[in-house]
């Protein structure tokens, strides 16, 4: 296992220590879990943006298709 050294101010250190004690975790385990959760959050945000972008592209394509069909609605009916 590798070691990472983290420099922090006293207030942040106390917050980590207090939270680790409350959760019955070591500070190292708390930080590992926190980073893992943050990574998951980032991935979910990226996926949400991809879905939003895809949805907008589909919406635009659907509008173009609808417009193309609208043009054909009266094909052959004007002579009747």
ZAVOFI-379776 format. One record per residue: residue number from 0; x negated, y, z negated of N, C-alpha, C, O in turn. Coordinates in steps of 0.1 Angstrom, whole numbers, always signed. Each point is the difference from the previous one (the first is absolute). Example, Ala and Ser with C-alpha at 12.3 -4.5 7.8 and 13.67 -1.06 7.14 Angstrom:
2
{i 0 n.u -132 n.v -57 n.w -78 ca.u +9 ca.v +12 ca.w +0 c.u -9 c.v +12 c.w +0 o.u -10 o.v +0 o.w -7}
{i 1 n.u +14 n.v +11 n.w +14 ca.u -9 ca.v +11 ca.w +0 c.u +8 c.v +11 c.w -8 o.u -5 o.v +11 o.w -1}
This chain:
80
{i 0 n.u -9 n.v -12 n.w +0 ca.u +9 ca.v +12 ca.w +0 c.u -9 c.v +12 c.w +0 o.u -10 o.v +1 o.w -7}
{i 1 n.u +14 n.v +9 n.w +14 ca.u -8 ca.v +13 ca.w +2 c.u +5 c.v +10 c.w -11 o.u +11 o.v -2 o.w -5}
{i 2 n.u -19 n.v +12 n.w +3 ca.u +3 ca.v +10 ca.w -10 c.u +1 c.v +13 c.w +7 o.u -8 o.v +4 o.w +9}
{i 3 n.u +19 n.v +4 n.w -13 ca.u +1 ca.v +14 ca.w +5 c.u +0 c.v +9 c.w -13 o.u +6 o.v -3 o.w -10}
{i 4 n.u -14 n.v +13 n.w +12 ca.u -1 ca.v +10 ca.w -11 c.u +9 c.v +12 c.w +3 o.u -1 o.v +5 o.w +11}
{i 5 n.u +9 n.v -1 n.w -20 ca.u +10 ca.v +11 ca.w +2 c.u -3 c.v +11 c.w -10 o.u +0 o.v -3 o.w -12}
{i 6 n.u -2 n.v +14 n.w +17 ca.u -2 ca.v +12 ca.w -9 c.u +13 c.v +7 c.w -1 o.u +6 o.v +3 o.w +10}
{i 7 n.u -2 n.v +1 n.w -22 ca.u +13 ca.v +6 ca.w -2 c.u -1 c.v +9 c.w -12 o.u -8 o.v -1 o.w -9}
{i 8 n.u +18 n.v +11 n.w +8 ca.u +0 ca.v +8 ca.w -11 c.u +7 c.v -8 c.w -12 o.u +5 o.v -10 o.w +2}
{i 9 n.u -7 n.v +16 n.w -14 ca.u +5 ca.v -7 ca.w -12 c.u +15 c.v -2 c.w +0 o.u +5 o.v -11 o.w -4}
{i 10 n.u +3 n.v +20 n.w +9 ca.u +14 ca.v -1 ca.w +0 c.u +4 c.v -12 c.w +9 o.u +9 o.v -8 o.w -4}
{i 11 n.u -14 n.v +7 n.w +16 ca.u +3 ca.v -11 ca.w +9 c.u -4 c.v -13 c.w -6 o.u +7 o.v -10 o.w +1}
{i 12 n.u -19 n.v +9 n.w -7 ca.u -5 ca.v -12 ca.w -6 c.u +10 c.v -4 c.w -11 o.u +3 o.v -12 o.w -2}
{i 13 n.u +1 n.v +21 n.w -6 ca.u +10 ca.v -3 ca.w -11 c.u +13 c.v -5 c.w +5 o.u +6 o.v -9 o.w -5}
{i 14 n.u -1 n.v +15 n.w +16 ca.u +12 ca.v -5 ca.w +7 c.u -1 c.v -14 c.w +4 o.u +9 o.v -8 o.w -2}
{i 15 n.u -20 n.v +5 n.w +9 ca.u -3 ca.v -14 ca.w +4 c.u -1 c.v -10 c.w -12 o.u +6 o.v -10 o.w +1}
{i 16 n.u -13 n.v +15 n.w -11 ca.u -1 ca.v -9 ca.w -12 c.u +13 c.v -3 c.w -6 o.u +3 o.v -11 o.w -4}
{i 17 n.u +5 n.v +22 n.w +2 ca.u +13 ca.v -1 ca.w -6 c.u +9 c.v -9 c.w +8 o.u +7 o.v -9 o.w -6}
{i 18 n.u -6 n.v +11 n.w +19 ca.u +8 ca.v -8 ca.w +8 c.u -4 c.v -15 c.w +1 o.u +8 o.v -9 o.w -1}
{i 19 n.u -21 n.v +7 n.w +1 ca.u -5 ca.v -14 ca.w +0 c.u +4 c.v -7 c.w -13 o.u +4 o.v -12 o.w +0}
{i 20 n.u -6 n.v +19 n.w -11 ca.u +4 ca.v -6 ca.w -13 c.u +15 c.v -3 c.w +0 o.u +4 o.v -11 o.w -4}
{i 21 n.u +4 n.v +20 n.w +9 ca.u +15 ca.v -2 ca.w +0 c.u +4 c.v -12 c.w +8 o.u +9 o.v -7 o.w -3}
{i 22 n.u -16 n.v +5 n.w +14 ca.u +3 ca.v -11 ca.w +10 c.u -8 c.v -13 c.w -4 o.u +2 o.v -10 o.w +7}
{i 23 n.u -10 n.v +11 n.w -17 ca.u -8 ca.v -12 ca.w -4 c.u -9 c.v -4 c.w +11 o.u -1 o.v -12 o.w +3}
{i 24 n.u -6 n.v +21 n.w +3 ca.u -9 ca.v -2 ca.w +11 c.u -14 c.v +6 c.w -3 o.u +0 o.v +10 o.w -8}
{i 25 n.u -10 n.v -14 n.w +14 ca.u -13 ca.v +7 ca.w -1 c.u +1 c.v +12 c.w +9 o.u +9 o.v +0 o.w +9}
{i 26 n.u -17 n.v +10 n.w -11 ca.u +0 ca.v +11 ca.w +9 c.u -4 c.v -4 c.w +14 o.u +6 o.v +5 o.w +10}
{i 27 n.u -15 n.v -14 n.w -9 ca.u -3 ca.v -5 ca.w +14 c.u +12 c.v -7 c.w +7 o.u +2 o.v +3 o.w +11}
{i 28 n.u +5 n.v -11 n.w -18 ca.u +12 ca.v -7 ca.w +6 c.u +11 c.v +11 c.w +3 o.u +6 o.v -1 o.w +10}
{i 29 n.u -5 n.v +10 n.w -19 ca.u +10 ca.v +11 ca.w +3 c.u -4 c.v +7 c.w +13 o.u +9 o.v +3 o.w +9}
{i 30 n.u -21 n.v +1 n.w -7 ca.u -5 ca.v +7 ca.w +12 c.u +2 c.v -9 c.w +12 o.u +4 o.v +5 o.w +10}
{i 31 n.u -8 n.v -18 n.w -11 ca.u +2 ca.v -9 ca.w +11 c.u +14 c.v -1 c.w +4 o.u +4 o.v +1 o.w +12}
{i 32 n.u +5 n.v -3 n.w -21 ca.u +15 ca.v -1 ca.w +3 c.u +5 c.v +13 c.w +6 o.u +8 o.v +0 o.w +9}
{i 33 n.u -13 n.v +11 n.w -15 ca.u +5 ca.v +13 ca.w +5 c.u -5 c.v +3 c.w +15 o.u +8 o.v +4 o.w +8}
{i 34 n.u -20 n.v -8 n.w -5 ca.u -5 ca.v +1 ca.w +14 c.u +8 c.v -9 c.w +9 o.u +3 o.v +4 o.w +11}
{i 35 n.u +0 n.v -16 n.w -15 ca.u +8 ca.v -9 ca.w +8 c.u +14 c.v +5 c.w +3 o.u +5 o.v -1 o.w +11}
{i 36 n.u +1 n.v +7 n.w -22 ca.u +13 ca.v +5 ca.w +2 c.u +0 c.v +13 c.w +9 o.u +9 o.v +1 o.w +8}
{i 37 n.u -19 n.v +7 n.w -9 ca.u -1 ca.v +11 ca.w +8 c.u -2 c.v -4 c.w +15 o.u +5 o.v +7 o.w +9}
{i 38 n.u -13 n.v -17 n.w -7 ca.u -2 ca.v -5 ca.w +14 c.u +13 c.v -5 c.w +6 o.u +3 o.v +3 o.w +11}
{i 39 n.u +5 n.v -10 n.w -19 ca.u +13 ca.v -4 ca.w +4 c.u +9 c.v +11 c.w +4 o.u +7 o.v +0 o.w +10}
{i 40 n.u -7 n.v +11 n.w -19 ca.u +7 ca.v +12 ca.w +3 c.u -4 c.v +6 c.w +13 o.u +9 o.v +5 o.w +8}
{i 41 n.u -22 n.v -4 n.w -5 ca.u -5 ca.v +6 ca.w +12 c.u +5 c.v -8 c.w +12 o.u +4 o.v +6 o.w +10}
{i 42 n.u -5 n.v -19 n.w -11 ca.u +5 ca.v -9 ca.w +11 c.u +15 c.v +2 c.w +3 o.u +4 o.v +0 o.w +11}
{i 43 n.u +4 n.v +1 n.w -22 ca.u +14 ca.v +2 ca.w +2 c.u +3 c.v +13 c.w +6 o.u +9 o.v +1 o.w +9}
{i 44 n.u -16 n.v +10 n.w -13 ca.u +2 ca.v +13 ca.w +7 c.u -3 c.v -1 c.w +14 o.u +7 o.v +6 o.w +9}
{i 45 n.u -18 n.v -12 n.w -5 ca.u -4 ca.v -1 ca.w +14 c.u +10 c.v -8 c.w +8 o.u +3 o.v +4 o.w +11}
{i 46 n.u +2 n.v -15 n.w -17 ca.u +10 ca.v -8 ca.w +7 c.u +13 c.v +8 c.w +2 o.u +7 o.v +0 o.w +10}
{i 47 n.u -3 n.v +8 n.w -20 ca.u +12 ca.v +9 ca.w +1 c.u -2 c.v +10 c.w +11 o.u +10 o.v +2 o.w +7}
{i 48 n.u -22 n.v +4 n.w -6 ca.u -2 ca.v +9 ca.w +11 c.u +0 c.v -7 c.w +14 o.u +5 o.v +6 o.w +9}
{i 49 n.u -10 n.v -18 n.w -9 ca.u +0 ca.v -7 ca.w +13 c.u +15 c.v -3 c.w +4 o.u +4 o.v +1 o.w +11}
{i 50 n.u +4 n.v -6 n.w -21 ca.u +14 ca.v -3 ca.w +3 c.u +8 c.v +13 c.w +4 o.u +8 o.v +0 o.w +9}
{i 51 n.u -11 n.v +11 n.w -16 ca.u +6 ca.v +13 ca.w +4 c.u -3 c.v +4 c.w +14 o.u +8 o.v +4 o.w +8}
{i 52 n.u -21 n.v -6 n.w -4 ca.u -5 ca.v +4 ca.w +13 c.u +7 c.v -9 c.w +11 o.u +4 o.v +4 o.w +10}
{i 53 n.u -4 n.v -17 n.w -13 ca.u +7 ca.v -10 ca.w +9 c.u +14 c.v +3 c.w +2 o.u +6 o.v -1 o.w +11}
{i 54 n.u +1 n.v +5 n.w -22 ca.u +14 ca.v +3 ca.w +0 c.u +3 c.v +12 c.w +9 o.u +10 o.v +0 o.w +7}
{i 55 n.u -19 n.v +10 n.w -8 ca.u +2 ca.v +12 ca.w +8 c.u -2 c.v -3 c.w +15 o.u +7 o.v +5 o.w +8}
{i 56 n.u -17 n.v -14 n.w -5 ca.u -2 ca.v -4 ca.w +14 c.u +12 c.v -7 c.w +5 o.u +4 o.v +2 o.w +12}
{i 57 n.u +1 n.v -11 n.w -20 ca.u +12 ca.v -8 ca.w +5 c.u +12 c.v +9 c.w +2 o.u +7 o.v -1 o.w +9}
{i 58 n.u -5 n.v +10 n.w -19 ca.u +11 ca.v +10 ca.w +1 c.u -1 c.v +8 c.w +13 o.u +10 o.v +2 o.w +7}
{i 59 n.u -22 n.v +2 n.w -3 ca.u -2 ca.v +8 ca.w +12 c.u +2 c.v -9 c.w +12 o.u +7 o.v +4 o.w +10}
{i 60 n.u -11 n.v -17 n.w -10 ca.u +2 ca.v -9 ca.w +11 c.u +15 c.v -3 c.w +2 o.u +5 o.v -1 o.w +11}
{i 61 n.u +2 n.v -1 n.w -22 ca.u +14 ca.v -2 ca.w +0 c.u +8 c.v +12 c.w +6 o.u +9 o.v -2 o.w +8}
{i 62 n.u -14 n.v +14 n.w -11 ca.u +7 ca.v +12 ca.w +6 c.u -2 c.v +0 c.w +15 o.u +9 o.v +3 o.w +7}
{i 63 n.u -21 n.v -6 n.w -3 ca.u -3 ca.v +0 ca.w +15 c.u +8 c.v -11 c.w +7 o.u +6 o.v +3 o.w +10}
{i 64 n.u -4 n.v -15 n.w -16 ca.u +8 ca.v -10 ca.w +5 c.u +15 c.v +4 c.w +1 o.u +6 o.v -2 o.w +10}
{i 65 n.u -1 n.v +8 n.w -21 ca.u +13 ca.v +5 ca.w +0 c.u +3 c.v +10 c.w +10 o.u +10 o.v +0 o.w +7}
{i 66 n.u -20 n.v +9 n.w -5 ca.u +2 ca.v +11 ca.w +10 c.u +0 c.v -6 c.w +14 o.u +8 o.v +4 o.w +9}
{i 67 n.u -16 n.v -15 n.w -7 ca.u +0 ca.v -6 ca.w +13 c.u +13 c.v -7 c.w +3 o.u +5 o.v +0 o.w +12}
{i 68 n.u +1 n.v -6 n.w -22 ca.u +13 ca.v -7 ca.w +2 c.u +11 c.v +11 c.w +2 o.u +10 o.v -3 o.w +7}
{i 69 n.u -11 n.v +14 n.w -14 ca.u +10 ca.v +10 ca.w +2 c.u +2 c.v +5 c.w +14 o.u +11 o.v +3 o.w +5}
{i 70 n.u -22 n.v -3 n.w +2 ca.u +0 ca.v +4 ca.w +14 c.u +8 c.v -9 c.w +9 o.u +6 o.v +4 o.w +10}
{i 71 n.u -6 n.v -17 n.w -14 ca.u +6 ca.v -10 ca.w +8 c.u +15 c.v -3 c.w -4 o.u +7 o.v -8 o.w +7}
{i 72 n.u -2 n.v +15 n.w -17 ca.u +14 ca.v -3 ca.w -4 c.u +10 c.v +3 c.w +11 o.u +10 o.v -8 o.w +0}
{i 73 n.u -12 n.v +17 n.w +8 ca.u +10 ca.v +3 ca.w +10 c.u -4 c.v -5 c.w +14 o.u +7 o.v +4 o.w +10}
{i 74 n.u -17 n.v -12 n.w -9 ca.u -4 ca.v -5 ca.w +13 c.u +12 c.v -8 c.w +6 o.u +5 o.v -9 o.w -6}
{i 75 n.u -2 n.v +13 n.w +18 ca.u +11 ca.v -7 ca.w +7 c.u +14 c.v +4 c.w -4 o.u +9 o.v -5 o.w +6}
{i 76 n.u -7 n.v +12 n.w -17 ca.u +13 ca.v +3 ca.w -5 c.u +6 c.v +14 c.w +6 o.u +12 o.v +2 o.w +0}
{i 77 n.u -21 n.v +6 n.w +5 ca.u +5 ca.v +13 ca.w +5 c.u +8 c.v -2 c.w +13 o.u +8 o.v +8 o.w +3}
{i 78 n.u -11 n.v -19 n.w +4 ca.u +8 ca.v -2 ca.w +13 c.u +13 c.v -6 c.w -3 o.u +8 o.v -1 o.w +10}
{i 79 n.u -5 n.v -4 n.w -21 ca.u +13 ca.v -7 ca.w -3 c.u +11 c.v +10 c.w -4 o.u +11 o.v -5 o.w -3}
